[in-house]
Amino acid sequence: MNYQQYAQDFWEQGYLVIENFFMDELMDHLNQVILGHFGRNPEWEHSEDFIEKSATEVIPWFPLREGDANFQPIEEDERLKTLTQSILGKGWESLYLMVMFSKQGTQGQAWHQDSPPEDSSRFNLNRLFYTHDINEKTGGQTIVYPGSHKMGELPAGKPQEDLENQIVLSPKKGTLVILHGHCWHRVLPIKGEYRVSANARAIPDGTPEDITDIAVYRNMRYRFSTQEIIEER
């Protein structure tokens, strides 16, 4: 694995896709664990105001915080650690591992940045992995805007509209997607029975642990800790 080349590609585009990074057996096991936790019709955890304003319908779970050891092999994967250090440098830290569940017929996630982009040195690194195939049939593909991690604030506008240079990612089971937190991204509506992805987030040395508390959408900035819109756009 050419970690230096992967890091170079990441910093040029703001994202990186590596297929077959994790073995099918581990992904199949984690998918069953996730479905066992959520069931097929879990309750929303965000407020109706947030869901309506953000055009985002996803239910989070933080299994490692609850002592679920099934996800420990992800955090302990030496290849993932080496790749992360190649991108972030020494002193990086794991932030948290978040599983995201979306129901059939929901609208996915609107365009957003995970943290305010005013300080380019302060960001989170999304390390997304997929426990089942995501494709046009299932819906829920991830859309990214290449190079946007260097373009500042996501422009105001319609939350879910297509942008000219967007790229549609259809990650298969076991795929790893590394995504800069300032890179503009969204998730398409869910057509299949459900959509699952998981994110082992990391941060560069010296980055505050609450870096993802404020997210930037095309129509607002939202603070999750207080569940409030702090800026209308």
C-alpha positions as CSV (number, residue, x, y, z in Angstrom):
1,M,0.0,0.0,0.0
2,N,1.5,3.3,-1.1
3,Y,0.6,5.5,1.8
4,Q,2.5,8.5,0.5
5,Q,0.6,8.4,-2.8
6,Y,-2.7,8.0,-1.0
7,A,-2.0,11.0,1.2
8,Q,-1.0,13.1,-1.9
9,D,-4.2,12.1,-3.6
10,F,-6.2,13.0,-0.5
11,W,-4.8,16.5,-0.2
12,E,-5.4,17.2,-3.9
13,Q,-9.0,16.1,-4.0
14,G,-10.2,16.3,-0.3
15,Y,-11.2,12.6,-0.4
16,L,-9.9,9.2,-1.0
17,V,-11.6,5.9,-1.9
18,I,-10.0,2.5,-1.3
19,E,-12.1,-0.6,-2.2
20,N,-11.9,-3.9,-0.4
21,F,-10.0,-2.3,2.6
22,F,-11.9,-4.3,5.2
23,M,-12.8,-8.0,4.8
24,D,-16.3,-9.1,4.0
25,E,-16.5,-11.3,7.1
26,L,-15.9,-8.3,9.4
27,M,-18.4,-6.1,7.5
28,D,-21.1,-8.8,7.5
29,H,-20.7,-9.2,11.2
30,L,-20.8,-5.5,11.9
31,N,-23.8,-5.1,9.7
32,Q,-25.7,-7.7,11.8
33,V,-24.6,-5.9,15.0
34,I,-25.8,-2.6,13.6
35,L,-29.2,-4.0,12.5
36,G,-29.5,-5.7,15.9
37,H,-29.0,-2.3,17.6
38,F,-31.4,-0.2,15.4
39,G,-34.0,-2.7,14.2
40,R,-35.7,-1.6,11.0
41,N,-37.7,1.4,12.2
42,P,-35.8,3.3,14.9
43,E,-36.9,6.6,16.4
44,W,-35.3,9.9,15.3
45,E,-32.9,11.4,17.8
46,H,-32.6,14.9,16.2
47,S,-35.4,17.5,16.6
48,E,-38.0,17.9,13.9
49,D,-36.7,21.5,13.4
50,F,-33.3,20.2,12.6
51,I,-34.5,17.5,10.3
52,E,-36.8,19.9,8.4
53,K,-34.2,22.7,8.1
54,S,-31.1,20.6,7.4
55,A,-32.8,18.1,5.0
56,T,-30.9,15.4,6.9
57,E,-32.5,12.2,8.1
58,V,-29.9,10.0,9.8
59,I,-29.9,8.3,13.3
60,P,-26.5,8.1,15.0
61,W,-25.0,5.5,17.4
62,F,-21.7,5.6,19.2
63,P,-21.0,1.9,20.0
64,L,-17.5,2.3,21.5
65,R,-18.8,4.8,24.0
66,E,-21.2,2.1,25.1
67,G,-18.4,-0.4,25.4
68,D,-19.3,-2.4,22.3
69,A,-16.1,-4.2,21.4
70,N,-17.3,-5.4,18.0
71,F,-16.0,-2.2,16.4
72,Q,-12.6,-2.3,18.1
73,P,-10.9,-4.0,15.1
74,I,-11.6,-0.9,13.1
75,E,-9.8,1.4,15.5
76,E,-7.0,-1.1,16.0
77,D,-6.3,-1.7,12.2
78,E,-2.7,-0.9,11.7
79,R,-3.1,0.0,8.0
80,L,-5.8,2.5,8.9
81,K,-3.5,4.0,11.6
82,T,-0.6,4.3,9.2
83,L,-2.8,5.8,6.5
84,T,-4.2,8.3,8.9
85,Q,-0.8,9.4,10.1
86,S,0.4,9.7,6.5
87,I,-2.5,12.2,6.0
88,L,-2.6,14.0,9.3
89,G,1.0,13.7,10.6
90,K,2.2,12.7,14.0
91,G,0.1,13.3,17.1
92,W,-3.3,12.7,15.5
93,E,-6.0,11.3,17.7
94,S,-9.2,9.2,17.2
95,L,-12.2,11.3,17.9
96,Y,-15.1,8.9,18.0
97,L,-16.7,6.1,16.0
98,M,-20.2,6.9,14.8
99,V,-22.7,4.5,13.1
100,M,-25.3,6.2,10.9
101,F,-28.6,4.6,10.0
102,S,-31.2,5.9,7.5
103,K,-34.6,4.5,6.9
104,Q,-36.1,3.6,3.5
105,G,-37.8,6.6,1.8
106,T,-35.8,9.2,3.8
107,Q,-34.0,12.0,2.2
108,G,-30.4,11.2,3.2
109,Q,-28.2,14.2,4.1
110,A,-28.0,17.7,2.6
111,W,-24.8,19.4,1.4
112,H,-22.7,20.2,4.5
113,Q,-19.3,20.7,6.0
114,D,-18.6,18.9,9.3
115,S,-17.0,21.9,10.8
116,P,-16.6,25.7,10.1
117,P,-13.8,26.2,7.4
118,E,-12.5,29.6,8.4
119,D,-9.4,28.1,10.0
120,S,-8.1,25.5,7.4
121,S,-5.8,23.9,10.0
122,R,-8.8,22.9,12.2
123,F,-10.8,20.1,10.8
124,N,-11.9,16.5,11.3
125,L,-11.0,13.6,9.2
126,N,-13.9,11.3,8.2
127,R,-12.8,7.6,7.9
128,L,-16.0,6.1,6.5
129,F,-16.5,2.4,6.0
130,Y,-19.5,0.5,4.6
131,T,-21.0,-2.7,5.8
132,H,-23.1,-3.3,2.7
133,D,-23.1,-2.2,-0.9
134,I,-24.3,1.3,-1.7
135,N,-25.5,1.8,-5.3
136,E,-28.2,3.3,-7.5
137,K,-30.6,0.6,-6.6
138,T,-30.2,1.1,-2.8
139,G,-29.9,4.9,-3.0
140,G,-27.9,6.7,-0.4
141,Q,-24.8,7.2,-2.5
142,T,-22.3,9.7,-1.2
143,I,-21.7,12.9,-3.3
144,V,-18.5,14.9,-2.9
145,Y,-17.2,18.1,-4.5
146,P,-13.6,17.5,-5.3
147,G,-11.2,20.1,-4.0
148,S,-13.8,21.9,-2.0
149,H,-11.8,21.5,1.2
150,K,-9.7,24.3,-0.1
151,M,-12.6,26.5,-1.3
152,G,-13.9,27.9,2.0
153,E,-17.5,28.0,3.1
154,L,-20.1,25.9,1.4
155,P,-22.1,28.5,-0.7
156,A,-25.7,29.3,0.4
157,G,-28.4,27.7,-1.7
158,K,-30.8,24.8,-2.0
159,P,-29.8,22.0,0.5
160,Q,-30.0,19.0,-1.9
161,E,-29.5,20.4,-5.4
162,D,-26.9,19.0,-7.9
163,L,-23.6,21.0,-8.3
164,E,-21.8,21.0,-11.6
165,N,-18.5,19.3,-10.6
166,Q,-19.9,16.9,-8.0
167,I,-18.8,13.2,-8.0
168,V,-21.1,10.4,-7.0
169,L,-19.5,7.6,-4.9
170,S,-21.2,4.2,-4.8
171,P,-19.0,2.4,-2.2
172,K,-19.2,-1.4,-2.0
173,K,-19.1,-3.4,1.2
174,G,-15.6,-3.1,2.7
175,T,-14.8,0.2,1.0
176,L,-12.9,2.9,3.0
177,V,-13.7,6.5,2.1
178,I,-11.4,9.2,3.7
179,L,-13.1,12.6,3.6
180,H,-11.8,16.0,4.8
181,G,-14.3,17.6,7.1
182,H,-14.3,20.8,5.1
183,C,-15.0,19.0,1.8
184,W,-18.6,19.7,0.7
185,H,-20.6,16.4,0.7
186,R,-24.1,15.0,0.9
187,V,-26.0,11.7,0.8
188,L,-28.8,10.9,-1.7
189,P,-32.2,9.7,-0.7
190,I,-32.6,6.1,0.5
191,K,-34.4,3.7,-1.9
192,G,-33.5,0.4,-0.3
193,E,-34.7,-1.1,3.0
194,Y,-32.1,0.8,4.9
195,R,-28.7,2.5,4.6
196,V,-25.8,2.1,7.0
197,S,-22.4,3.6,7.1
198,A,-19.9,4.1,9.9
199,N,-17.3,6.8,10.6
200,A,-14.2,6.4,12.7
201,R,-13.5,10.1,12.9
202,A,-10.0,11.4,13.7
203,I,-8.4,14.8,14.2
204,P,-4.9,16.4,13.7
205,D,-2.7,17.2,16.7
206,G,-4.0,20.2,18.6
207,T,-7.5,20.1,17.2
208,P,-10.3,20.6,19.9
209,E,-12.4,17.6,20.5
210,D,-15.6,19.6,19.8
211,I,-14.5,20.4,16.3
212,T,-17.7,18.8,14.8
213,D,-20.1,20.5,17.2
214,I,-21.0,23.2,14.5
215,A,-21.8,22.0,11.0
216,V,-22.2,24.3,8.0
217,Y,-25.3,23.7,5.7
218,R,-26.3,25.7,2.7
219,N,-29.1,27.4,4.6
220,M,-27.7,27.5,8.2
221,R,-25.1,26.8,10.7
222,Y,-26.2,24.3,13.4
223,R,-24.7,23.7,16.9
224,F,-25.4,20.1,17.9
225,S,-24.5,20.4,21.6
226,T,-27.3,23.0,22.2
227,Q,-29.5,21.7,19.3
228,E,-29.9,25.2,17.9
229,I,-29.6,27.1,14.6
230,I,-26.9,29.7,15.2
231,E,-26.9,31.3,11.8
232,E,-29.6,31.5,9.1
233,R,-28.2,31.7,5.5
